[in-house]
Amino acid sequence: MSGELPKPRPEFASPRAGAAPAPLQAPAPTRRAGAPVCIDSAQLFGSATEVQISHRGALYRLKQTALGKLILTK
C-alpha cells in the first residue's frame, strides 16, 4: 500500500470553496414509439402571435388570440 487515498469520483467530489455546486441533470426523457411529441407553445411562438406550418405541401397558419386560444387555418 502506498498510503495514498483514492481520488474521489467526480460526482461525489466536494465543490471548490465559494463555487456553486453543479446542477444535477435529469436523464433524457424517453418516448414510446408512436407517443405524441409535446412542444410548449411559448417555444413554438416566441414573441410572435402567428406561426406558419408547412405540412405535406400545404401551408397552415397557427394563431394565438388575445385570450390565449389557438386557431389553426389552412
VMD Tcl script that draws the C-alpha trace (Angstrom):
set ca {
  {0.00 0.00 0.00}
  {1.32 3.40 -0.91}
  {-0.60 5.32 1.76}
  {-2.41 7.49 -0.78}
  {-6.17 7.81 -0.61}
  {-8.10 7.08 -3.81}
  {-9.24 10.15 -5.73}
  {-12.95 10.91 -5.25}
  {-15.23 10.18 -8.17}
  {-16.32 13.42 -9.92}
  {-19.99 13.02 -9.00}
  {-19.04 12.86 -5.31}
  {-16.20 15.39 -5.28}
  {-16.69 18.33 -2.97}
  {-17.15 21.68 -4.71}
  {-14.38 24.27 -4.61}
  {-14.65 26.84 -1.85}
  {-17.07 29.57 -2.93}
  {-18.16 27.72 -6.07}
  {-21.80 26.86 -6.60}
  {-22.46 23.13 -6.80}
  {-23.05 21.81 -10.29}
  {-26.76 21.33 -11.04}
  {-27.97 17.76 -11.27}
  {-29.05 16.79 -14.74}
  {-32.11 14.66 -15.20}
  {-31.77 11.76 -17.62}
  {-33.04 12.45 -21.11}
  {-36.75 11.65 -21.36}
  {-37.63 8.57 -23.31}
  {-40.63 8.33 -25.61}
  {-42.60 5.29 -26.57}
  {-42.76 4.65 -30.28}
  {-45.81 6.50 -31.61}
  {-46.21 8.66 -28.49}
  {-47.17 12.28 -29.22}
  {-44.46 14.95 -29.09}
  {-45.22 17.82 -26.67}
  {-43.95 21.28 -27.68}
  {-44.57 24.23 -25.38}
  {-46.43 26.98 -27.24}
  {-44.05 29.64 -25.87}
  {-41.18 27.79 -27.53}
  {-43.16 27.48 -30.76}
  {-44.33 31.11 -30.96}
  {-41.52 33.00 -29.24}
  {-42.62 36.65 -29.33}
  {-44.83 36.15 -32.41}
  {-48.59 35.68 -32.34}
  {-48.66 33.59 -35.53}
  {-46.55 30.78 -37.00}
  {-46.75 29.11 -40.38}
  {-46.60 25.34 -40.59}
  {-45.81 23.53 -43.83}
  {-47.50 20.12 -43.90}
  {-47.48 17.83 -46.93}
  {-47.15 20.72 -49.34}
  {-49.90 22.82 -47.74}
  {-49.27 25.92 -45.63}
  {-51.19 26.30 -42.38}
  {-51.33 29.29 -40.02}
  {-51.45 28.82 -36.26}
  {-52.53 31.98 -34.43}
  {-52.75 32.93 -30.76}
  {-55.79 35.01 -29.88}
  {-55.80 37.82 -27.33}
  {-57.43 35.38 -24.90}
  {-54.64 32.81 -25.38}
  {-56.65 30.40 -27.56}
  {-55.12 28.76 -30.64}
  {-56.65 28.87 -34.13}
  {-55.33 26.69 -36.96}
  {-56.35 27.66 -40.52}
  {-55.36 26.43 -43.95}
}
mol new
graphics top color blue
foreach p $ca { graphics top sphere $p radius 0.5 }
foreach p [lrange $ca 0 end-1] q [lrange $ca 1 end] { graphics top cylinder $p $q radius 0.2 }
display resetview
